[in-house]
């Protein structure tokens, strides 16, 4: 069974690719993260419920899921 935690974030900006064959990135601010590690950049492409490609908009509220197999986790020491 996988262990998971949900984080909330906001798309701060969309970064256009430098080269024509590059990919557009979404910069996401993770609300629960430490200040210096709050921003991540990911490829700005998702799949909707119909299987079609969609992109995120600036200002969009998003959920990020951190997921790990049980064998990759352990109890927190008391």
N, C-alpha and C positions, 0 to 999 in steps of 0.2 A: 504494500500500500504506500502511496506517495504522500509525503508531508508537504503542505503548502501554506503560503502566507500571501495575502493580498495587500498590495500597496496602491495608494491613490496618487494620481499625477495629473499634470496639465501640460498640454502641448504648448511650449513657449514660442517656437518658431519653426518654419519649414526652411531647410537649407537646400538650395538648388545645387545640382552637381557642377563641379568645375569643368569637367570634360563632357562632351556630348554623349558618350557611352556610359557615363557614371550614373549613380542612383541618387534620387532625392532622399534626404534624411529628415526625420522629425526629431527635434530636440525636446525632450520631456523632462519636466521638473518633478521629481519624486518627493512628495510632501513629507514623508516620514524619515527620509534619509538625512544623514549629517550634512551640514551646510556645504562643506567642500566636495561632497560626493553626490550632490543632489541631481545633477544633470546627466542624462544619458542621450545618446543619439542612436537611432535605429532606422533601418530602411523604412521609408514611408509607403508601405504597401500592406494592406490587409485583404482578407477574403470575406465577403459578406455571406449571409445565409443562403443566397442563391448561387454561390460559387464564383461570383464576379469580383474582380479586383477593385478596391476602393482605397482612398487615401485619407489621412487625418487632416483636419483643419486647425490653424492656429487657435488657441484658446480652448480646444476640446478637452473635456475632462475624461480621463482614461483610468482603467484599472490594470495593474501589472501583477502577474502571478509568478511568484518564486516557488518552484516545485523541485523536490528531491526525493529519490528512492529512500525507503526506510533504512537500507543498509548504508546510506550516506549520512545518516544522522545518529545522534546519541543523546541520552538524557543529560540535561544540564546539571552539573554538580551542585549540591546544596550548599 
